[in-house]
Amino acid sequence: MSYTDVKRGLPSRNTRVIATINQKGGVGKSTTVINLAACLGEANKKVLIVDFDPQGNASSGFGIEKDELENDIYDVILNNVPIADAIQETCEPKVFVAPATIQLAGAEIELVNTMARESVLKEALETVKDEFDFVIIDCPPSLGLLTINALIAADSLIIPIQCEYYALEGVTKLLESMNMVKKRMNPDLEIFGVVMTMFDSRTTLSKQVVDEVQAFFGKKMFKTIIPRNVKIAEAPSHGMPVSMYARISKGASAYAKLAKEVINRG
């Protein structure tokens, strides 16, 4: 069902728009978007996920059938479709998704000749963002034009970092891009938080990486650390967040704690 079929009637909110970003793949970015959004929804926060990654993992992770979509985020940014016509309901009543399909992969090239190409997503979100407490953008694992759009649309960043060797590799480049956008186009952009993912308490390496990231980011690092957990890995194949797939699990508990931290940070 499209979001335009859902009764709105709610007052406008002081919406936080968060881009979840790391140009390194496999760090748990989409997993964090799915599960954080679900836990925020369970905490009575209304959330919109903007799936801005051509892989569409944040869409499939909520069981959205991409073949059945009339509109997706590609149509919004390139075909002038109102974003409200692309937004879909999910299994979590407070969470909605503007889904992505593989056709988004061509958007970087097609946007090149678009007027105000860096601000297309921001303009699209202006029409609906006040209806949500949180808008969470799942960025692609690159620093291309789609990611620049996300950085301009957002007011803050969440950076997932995997507990592995070379964890901070590429983060300096990411911060350079953030500061460039902040200086030229979005002065309000800030790091909201850094979340450590895939933590294995049995290994010295995981603990060392946490210490290294803590030293680099200080208080920006969330206290909650997401463990390596089989239930988190299994949940997407069932089209649901881990809080619905395996509520009594370390993964579900960790994301619930992360959601509380996010809410408390405002």
FISERO-513330 format. One line per 2 residues: their letters; for each residue z, y, x of C-alpha. Coordinates in pm, 1 decimal. Each point is the difference from the previous one (the first is absolute). Example, Ala and Ser with C-alpha at 12.3 -4.5 7.8 and 13.67 -1.06 7.14 Angstrom:
2
as = 780.0 -450.0 1230.0  -66.0 344.0 137.0
This chain:
266
ms = 0.0 0.0 0.0  -87.8 345.6 127.2
yt = 265.9 262.5 55.7  -168.1 218.3 -262.6
dv = 109.5 -259.7 -256.7  363.7 29.6 103.0
kr = 220.8 246.1 -184.8  109.5 274.1 238.5
gl = 213.2 265.2 -170.6  236.0 38.8 297.1
ps = 101.3 328.7 162.7  -154.4 96.4 331.7
rn = 191.3 -107.8 308.4  70.0 122.7 348.5
tr = -238.7 -258.3 138.7  13.4 -130.5 355.6
vi = -341.7 -106.4 130.6  34.9 -250.7 283.5
at = -279.0 -129.0 222.4  89.4 -339.6 144.8
in = -183.7 -8.9 328.0  -50.1 -184.2 326.4
qk = -343.8 -39.3 152.6  111.8 -332.3 141.0
gg = -77.8 -286.5 -235.9  240.5 -276.9 -97.3
vg = 318.9 207.4 11.7  100.6 -59.6 -362.7
ks = -139.9 327.8 -133.5  -138.4 -123.3 -332.7
tt = 292.0 -240.5 -37.8  237.6 293.7 35.5
vi = -196.3 206.8 -251.8  6.3 -280.2 -259.2
nl = 364.1 -93.1 37.2  140.8 348.4 47.9
aa = -186.9 119.5 -309.9  127.9 -294.2 -204.2
cl = 360.4 64.1 103.2  -34.3 372.1 -74.2
ge = -131.8 -98.1 -342.4  298.5 -226.4 -56.9
an = 218.7 298.7 91.6  -159.4 185.2 -294.8
kk = -239.3 207.6 209.6  -357.4 35.3 -121.9
vl = -239.2 -83.4 283.2  -373.3 28.7 56.7
iv = -153.4 -202.5 281.5  -331.8 133.8 127.1
df = -171.6 -291.4 170.7  -207.2 179.5 263.3
dp = -73.0 -305.7 213.8  -335.5 -176.2 -58.0
qg = 177.8 -333.7 38.4  173.9 77.0 -330.2
na = 315.7 -192.6 84.0  226.9 234.0 -195.0
ss = -216.8 -66.7 -306.3  -17.2 -378.9 29.6
gf = 369.2 -8.0 87.5  67.5 110.1 -356.8
gi = -244.1 -249.4 -146.1  -273.1 250.1 -84.5
ek = -333.0 -173.9 -59.8  -243.3 214.5 197.3
de = -310.7 -155.3 -158.6  113.3 122.4 -341.3
le = 54.9 364.8 92.4  -209.2 268.5 -168.4
nd = 108.6 261.1 256.0  180.5 -4.9 331.8
iy = 104.9 255.5 261.5  -355.5 3.3 142.6
dv = -129.8 130.2 -334.0  272.6 263.6 1.2
il = -81.8 147.2 340.7  -379.4 -38.9 -5.4
nn = -109.9 -12.1 -366.1  232.6 266.2 -142.9
vp = 176.0 -247.8 -228.7  343.3 137.3 -106.4
ia = 269.9 -197.1 177.2  171.9 -61.7 -334.2
da = -301.4 -213.5 -95.7  52.2 -223.4 304.6
iq = 378.1 -48.8 -15.0  115.2 -346.2 -107.6
et = 327.7 -138.0 -128.7  182.1 -267.2 202.2
ce = 254.5 -271.3 -64.1  271.2 257.2 81.8
pk = 9.7 239.1 -300.6  76.4 309.9 208.7
vf = -265.4 -67.0 265.7  -369.7 85.7 -33.5
va = -290.2 -50.4 241.4  -321.6 190.2 65.0
pa = -176.4 -307.8 142.0  -247.0 -42.7 284.6
ti = -288.7 -240.6 42.7  -219.6 -78.1 296.9
ql = -247.2 272.4 -97.7  253.0 249.5 137.0
ag = -110.2 -118.2 346.0  -309.9 218.6 -26.2
ae = 190.9 308.3 -108.8  57.0 134.5 352.8
ie = -375.3 41.6 48.6  -72.0 119.1 -353.3
lv = 271.2 266.4 13.8  -157.8 167.1 302.7
nt = -233.2 211.4 -215.1  259.5 72.3 -269.8
ma = 131.0 353.1 -41.6  367.7 31.7 100.6
re = -22.5 -364.3 106.9  349.3 -6.6 155.5
sv = 169.2 110.5 -324.7  -168.1 -221.2 -260.7
lk = 302.2 -223.6 -50.8  241.8 293.3 -18.4
ea = -208.6 163.6 -271.2  -22.8 -325.3 -196.8
le = 377.0 -50.5 11.7  75.8 351.8 -124.4
tv = -89.7 -108.7 -353.3  258.6 -280.0 -22.4
kd = 256.5 21.3 278.9  257.1 197.6 -200.6
ef = 36.9 -297.9 -233.0  146.9 -211.8 280.1
df = 313.4 7.3 211.7  -184.5 -151.0 295.2
vi = -366.3 -28.2 94.0  -42.8 -248.8 284.4
id = -335.4 -11.7 178.7  -87.7 -322.2 181.5
cp = -214.1 122.8 290.2  -263.8 -204.7 183.6
ps = 83.4 -118.5 354.9  -202.1 278.3 163.8
lg = 6.9 375.1 53.8  -329.5 76.0 -175.2
ll = -91.3 227.8 -288.6  183.0 -206.9 -261.5
ti = 323.3 27.8 196.7  -52.4 374.1 52.1
na = -34.5 30.9 -378.4  330.9 -181.9 -41.1
li = 173.3 223.2 257.3  -118.1 310.7 -183.3
aa = 101.0 -135.4 -341.5  347.3 -108.8 116.2
ds = 313.2 199.1 70.0  155.0 -274.5 210.8
li = -69.3 -320.3 194.0  157.6 -341.5 14.7
ip = -97.7 -185.0 317.8  52.9 -379.8 -4.4
iq = 39.2 -143.9 349.9  1.2 -372.1 70.2
ce = 272.9 -138.3 223.6  -232.5 -120.3 271.3
yy = -113.8 82.7 351.0  -200.8 324.9 20.6
al = 157.3 113.3 -327.8  -37.3 366.6 89.9
eg = -355.5 -40.2 127.1  -219.3 243.0 -188.4
vt = 291.1 185.0 -161.1  -51.6 295.2 236.2
kl = -359.6 33.6 -123.3  121.4 -20.9 -359.7
le = 250.7 278.2 61.7  -271.2 211.6 162.4
sm = -214.1 -39.5 -312.8  295.9 86.1 -221.0
nm = 73.5 314.6 200.4  -366.5 103.7 -7.3
vk = -7.6 -29.2 -379.3  337.9 173.4 -25.7
kr = -118.6 291.8 212.6  -340.6 48.5 -161.5
mn = 13.5 -125.3 -357.7  339.2 -122.6 -122.0
pd = 299.0 188.4 145.2  245.6 -189.8 -222.8
le = -80.8 -340.9 147.9  301.3 -175.9 155.8
if = 109.0 -347.9 103.0  215.4 -126.8 -286.4
gv = 101.9 -317.0 175.4  -85.8 -286.2 233.2
vm = 62.0 -353.1 -124.2  25.6 -300.9 228.8
tm = -171.2 -310.3 -141.3  -18.8 -373.5 79.1
fd = 332.9 3.0 181.7  103.9 -336.6 140.8
sr = 372.9 1.3 71.2  -37.9 -310.5 220.2
tt = -202.0 181.6 265.3  112.2 245.8 262.9
ls = -340.9 167.6 -22.3  50.4 110.0 -362.4
kq = 333.2 159.4 88.8  -149.6 172.1 303.3
vv = -285.4 141.7 -204.8  242.2 137.4 -261.1
de = 198.3 170.3 277.8  -320.3 143.7 148.3
vq = -120.4 141.9 -332.5  348.0 132.1 -76.8
af = 1.3 186.2 331.8  -344.4 145.6 -75.0
fg = 47.1 103.9 -365.2  378.0 40.5 -29.4
kk = 120.7 70.4 -354.4  -353.5 -29.7 -135.7
mf = 33.8 -379.6 24.6  131.9 -158.0 -318.7
kt = 320.7 -196.6 38.8  -150.0 -279.8 -207.7
ii = -203.0 -246.1 208.3  -242.8 -234.4 -175.9
pr = 39.5 -359.6 120.4  -272.6 -251.9 63.5
nv = 31.2 -194.6 -326.5  -217.7 -272.3 -150.2
ki = 52.9 127.9 -355.3  -143.2 340.5 93.9
ae = -305.6 -177.7 142.3  -45.6 -223.0 -306.9
ap = 40.8 263.2 -272.0  -345.9 168.4 26.5
sh = -180.8 -327.2 -67.3  182.0 -5.9 -334.5
gm = -98.9 358.9 -79.2  351.8 134.4 -9.2
pv = 255.9 175.1 222.5  269.5 -206.7 166.1
sm = 266.0 146.1 -231.8  -171.2 -179.9 -290.2
ya = -118.4 -307.8 190.3  329.8 -78.6 173.8
ri = 273.3 240.7 -106.5  265.3 -197.3 187.5
sk = -149.0 26.5 346.7  60.0 195.9 318.1
ga = -333.8 174.9 -44.8  74.3 120.8 -352.8
sa = 346.2 117.1 103.8  -138.9 193.7 297.4
ya = -260.5 187.5 -204.2  259.4 84.3 -266.6
kl = 215.2 155.9 274.6  -301.3 186.1 138.9
ak = -75.0 142.3 -345.1  356.4 131.0 -23.8
ev = -39.9 169.2 338.6  -326.8 157.8 -112.7
in = 160.3 131.0 -317.6  302.3 132.4 188.6
rg = -222.8 183.4 247.3  -160.3 174.0 -293.5
